């Protein structure tokens, strides 16, 4: 388990809020997060991060997956981005953890 | 990233604080964006008779409802155009016995499916059948916390208890649940009890939508519009509840929709005319919003032309796109892209000119009409029972007119 300066625990498993759905929209060329009567239009990195939340991977595994997917990006930067995004998404109520 | 809630609409149905989709989806280089939202009004039939209904006054005149196959075709066409959020509405959509078939088809096509219902016609078997069909969300309307007020609003004595039972069943079935309460002068003072009831029912979100004054609500306007004091008290109550809920760690969002007649600037209605939102009425008429049918123009139907042609190329859908149609004071106003001149239906209802600046705007030369409407409402002493209820009998009178 690692803890970075964002205060995030690496063993936390985040998942989408019940009833919410992540979906790739070909017509918009991006991922969208769909929820009752609303939609969040996601940028590339937000879409990539949310797409790795499968209910199994913890934060460390999400970071590792994305580091492997984007080998050209500095590993510490990916970790920082993932942590910041997940905290923000949790604050906005898009994702929950147990 | 932009958050794209249901556009600030005439039913006051908008679930988040962000409404910047209008900007996100503005026509670029003259290109119109996709109709991201589809509202399928399956029927005008409804067991309730709410005096603030947004359906057209002459709904009894509407031609035959689209068949199951015609609706499936509409869903398929809309999805191919990029529609992704959709609502099944009405009237009461549960009246349609093919609702489960349409939900299943919509979900298969990739829509996020919302059922917007009074809960009348719902039972536990149907909740499960809709769940199996892939329905994503059920929004139930409540008329009041007090059974007597609820009965008077809806014109039905049995509806309220049924709604509460079904709200609990919807929650128990694992759906996210949004409750919608239309506010007006006869129930707004009970807001504290209304929010407490929604909390008790386990709502995930509550839309406290001051009644928007179109259709039947416009007919009953003077008997529905609350006073400024009522409105301010209701906003304070909402704020108190937000703090209380936050303190308890209870995640129930409260969305308070202010009535236009007390705003200083108009809403960016539907995120702009023909910008992101498309309604298909029970008989297949395609509208830029569910109130637009009363405007002095004729909207094409899906029985006449492909949906894509109607959205992108038809004269009615292009008439109020962009800003070329605007008159003063909108035409030279710095805020014209923020509020898109307000609402065309409101402009027409109040001034007789659908291209006028929405008189809600205090820069409008017609703003005195809104002030007069507020004064008229202050002098109206009718009870709920004395308002004109929305039903086929009353509607036929407008069909003849």
Interface residues (C-beta under 8 A of the other chain):
Chain A: X17 X18 X19 X20 X21 X23 X25 X27 X28 X32 X34 X35 X36 X37 X38 X39 X40 X41 X42 X43 X46 X93
Chain B: X1 X2 X3 X4 X5 X6 X13 X14 X15 X16 X21 X24 X34 X36 X81 X82 X84 X85 X87 X110 X112 X114 X136 X137 X139 X174 X175 X176 X178 X204 X205 X251 X253
